[in-house]
Amino acid sequence: MPWITIRTTPNRWEAELVQQMLDAQDIPSRIIDLGAPTYLCVGGPTAVQVLSQDRWTALLLLSTPEGE
């Protein structure tokens, strides 16, 4: 199964938060570092990936709710 990027973030902590949300729904995910880490231990740009079969479920889970 190929992995699909569903979100890119400027810092690793945000990617880890997204990964925790996906894990809570039993959606396998991984974090990929996109560049060299920055100073002050905040990490560099990252991407969150899911398996292609879970793409739409993950995107729906991470989307903002529609207004009433």
N, C-alpha and C positions, 0 to 999 in steps of 0.2 A: 504494500500500500504506500503510495506517495504521501509525503507531508505537504500541507498547504499553509502558507503564512496568512494568519487572520488579523494580526495586529502588530504594528511596530511601535516602539516606545523609546523615548530619549534616555530612559534610565531603567536599571534592572529591577528595582523594587516594584515598579508598576507592572512589569511583566510577570513577576512572581505573584502579585495579587490576582492578575488575570488567570494564571495557572491554578491558583487555589480555587477560584470560582469554577473552573472547568473540572478540576479533580472532584469537587463536591457533587458534580453531576455525572461522575464516572466517564468523563471524556478524556482520553489520553492526550497529553500535550507535551511539548518540549520548548525550551527557551534556547535561542541561538544568538550568540554575540555577533553584532554586525561590524564592530570596529574595535580599536584599541581601548582598553578601559581608561577612564579619566581618573584624576587625582581625587583625594578625599574619600576614597572607598565607596563612591556612589555608582561605579560601573559606567559603562558606555551604552550606546544605542543597542537595543535588542529587538528580537522578533519572537512572537509566540506562534507556534505551529501546531496544527492538529492533523489527524489523518483525514484524507480526502472524504471518506464516508461520513465524518462527523462535522464537516465544514458548516453546513447550514444550521445545524443544531447549535453549534458554538456561536455563530454569528447572531442568531436569534437571542441566545442567552445574554450576549454582551451588548445588544442594541438598547437604545434608550426607548422608554415606553412612549407610545403615541399620545398626543394631547386629546382631551375629550371633546 
